[in-house]
Amino acid sequence: DRSRGPARHKPWQARCLNVARRRFALDHNFPQPVLAALTDVLPMAELVSVRDIDPAYADLDDWELLRELHRDHRGWDGLITNDDAMLSLAREMTVLDQTGLTLVVAKGEGHNPIRAVGVLLCHLGHICHHTKPGTAQIWRLRVAQKTPSWLPTTSKKSQRRPGPRCQSSSQTTDFQTWSFGVGRAQPSFAVS
C-alpha cells in the first residue's frame, strides 16, 4: 500500500480553509432550505435559520433579534437578511453598533429570494474573511440586470491576435457579450 501523502484540496477549498469559520443567523425572510442544501460547499460559514436558533426569535423586532444574537452563548458573527428597510431604522442601527455584529443585506431584484441567495454566495467568502468580531459592519449586496456591451468587429484585440476568422453572410460579424460578474457568456459563430 502506497501512502497518498497529504490531503489535496481543490483551489477554492484551499482558499476557504484559510478563513476563520463564521456563524451567521439567517433572518426568517431568507430562503434557508436553499442554503441548507449547500452546506458542504460553504466551509467558511455556518448559516442557521433564526427559527432553528430559537423559535421565539422569529417573532422579535430586528433590534431585539440583534440583541439576542449578541447575548447568545454560541457566539454569532452576524445576521443575514434580505430586508433592507432595517438600514433606515435608528434603533436597529444603534443596537448593531453596540453589539459589534455584522449585518449582511442580500437584496434580490424584485424581492427574489433565489437571486438574494446567489448574490450572497458570490460574496460570502469575502465577507467571512473581512468580518471582525466586535466590529459592527454592514454589507449591502445587490443584484442588478446588466445590459450587453457590444464588441466592435475591428477591435484592437482581434487585430493583434492571429487565429480563425468569423464569417457572416453580410461580411460583418456583430456579437455581444454579457458580463454577469461571475463569468462571461461566449458567443457562437462560424469559424473558417
FENMO-V716774 format. One line per field, one symbol per residue. phi: phi as a letter, one per 30 degrees, with the letter a starting at -180 (. if undefined). psi: psi as a letter, one per 20 degrees, with the letter a starting at -180 (. if undefined). burial: 1 if it has 9 or more other C-alpha atoms within 8 Angstrom, else 0. A space follows every 50 residues. Layout:
phi->???
psi->???
burial->???
This chain:
phi->.dddiddccdedddddddcddccbdceddcddeddddcedcbddbccbde dddaedddcddeddddddddddddiddlbcbccddddccddddddedddi dccccccddihddddddeddddcddddddcdceicdbbcccbcbdccdcc cddcddddddcdldcdcbdcibccbcbcccicabdcdcadcc
psi->pqpiaqppqqghhghhhipppqoqppqhjpnhhghhijhhjmiiqoopqh hhgphhhhiqqhhhggghhhhpiimphapprjnihhijoggghghgghhk rppooooqpkkohghggghghhiggggghipopiopqpoopqpqpqqqpp oqhlqhghhhoqaqqqqqhjjqoprqqpojhhapppqqrpp.
burial->00000000000011011010111111110111001000100011111111 10100011010010111011000001111111110100000110111011 11111111100110111011000110110010001110101110000000 100000010000000110000010011110000100000000
